[in-house]
Amino acid sequence: MPIVGTPTSELPSWPVESFNNYLLDAMKRAGFASRHALAETGAVSAMLLSDWKNGKVRPGLDALTRVAEALGVPKIEMWIQAGLVSRDELIIDGLPDDVPAELHQLMDLHRKCNAEEREALRSDLGLLLDTWLGRLEFRQRMERRKA
């Protein structure tokens, strides 16, 4: 895993442009008018944000996590967008392939909402996720009984 502050010339390439587009979109949804405004939260410095923007430094896991928290976006999505991890690497063995379409729709909607709208969706997401996890747990118990 790359270390924050490592020059990109010493790292595998990373998706600078798409990451910056994602970051700007997330900042806008969260109500931040500029990178400087985001830096004022204390999540990361304005200099580090500038280095990310210019592709001089690849974001690190800890910094991305702090930025994700400040923006109210999922940290895993931030890691994916920065190229630290791929969606394929996040697949967990044993999870069913039948994640409800409603859950995907709510997660997509959640990403597009501002902080106030996200809070309103949180209960719907929680209920659906609890239901889905309950089904998963039931399925796993049934499989253990068969074994």
N, C-alpha and C positions, 0 to 999 in steps of 0.2 A: 504494500500500500504506500502511495507516495506521501512524502512528508510535506506539510505546509511550508511554503517558501522555497521548495525545490524548483530551480529553473526548468522550464518546460523542455529545454534542449536535452535534459538528462532523463526525460520521462517519455513513455509511449504517448502518441498523440491523443488528444482528448477533444471532445466536441465543443470548442470555444464558442463558435457562433450560435449553435442551437442552445447551449447552456445559457449564454447571455440573453437570448430571446426569452427563454423560460424564466430567468431571473427577473427581467424587466416586466414580464407579464404578471408574475407573482407579486412583485412590488406594487404594481398598479392596482391589482385586486385588493391588496392589503392597505392601500391608501398612502403609500410612500411616493412622493413626487420625484425623488432623486436617490442616487446611491449614497449621497452625503446624508440624507435623512435616515436611510437605513443604518448607516454607520453610527449615527447618533444614538441608536438603541444600545450600542455597546456590544452587539453580536460579533462584529468584526470591524477593523479599521477601514477608513476611506481609502487608504493606500492599498490595502489588500484587495478591496473591491475593484480598484483601478487596475491592479495587476491581473485580476481575473478577466476583466473586460478586455484588456490588451493581450491576453494569452501569455503573459510573462510567467505566471505562476499557476499551477494546477491546484484547484481547491482541495483541501484535506477534509477528512471525515468530521472532525470536531467542529471546524469552522462552518461547514455546510449544515451540521446539525443545529448550531446556534442560529444561523440565518433562517433555516426552516422554521424554527420555533418563533423567531421574530416575525416571520411572514405568515405564520399559521398554515403552513403547507406540510404535507407528510415528509419527514426526513428521508425516508427511503426514496421517494420520488426525486428529491433534491440530489441524492447520491447517484441515482440512475442518470439524471440529466447531465451531471458532471462527468459521467463515464467511469465512476469508481466501481460500479457494480452493474451487471446487466439484469434485465428482467428474468432471463433464464436462470441466473444464479440464485434468484430468490424463490424459485419453486421449491416447495417443501415436500419431501416424500410423504406419502400417506394422505395428502389433502385430495379430496375428490375433485374431479374435473368439472363437476356440475355446479360451480359457483352460480348462484341465482343471477339471472340477467338483471333483476331489480337492484341487486347489490352493486353490480358494475355501473348501472345507470346512476345510482345515488352517489357512488364514489366520484364519477365524472362530474356530476352536478356540484358536489362538494368542492372540487378543485376550482370550479368557476365562480364560486360565491365569495362575497366579501365576508368579513369576520362575523357580522351580525347574522347574516343569512346562514353561515356555517353552523352557528350555535343552534339555530332553529332546526337544521337538518340532523344535528347530532343525535337527537332522540330516535329519529326514524332509522338512521344508520345503526345505532346501538341495538334496537329491537330486531332489525333484520339480521344483523351479525350474530346476536344471541341465538336466534332461531337456527341460523345456518350452522353455528358451532354446536348447538344441541344435536342437530342431525348428524354431524360428523362424529360426535362422541357416541351417539347411539350406534352408528354404523361400525365404529371401531370395537365397541363392546360385543356386537353380534359376530364380528369376524373373530374375536378372541374365543368366543364360545364354540365356534365351529372348529377351531384349531385344537 
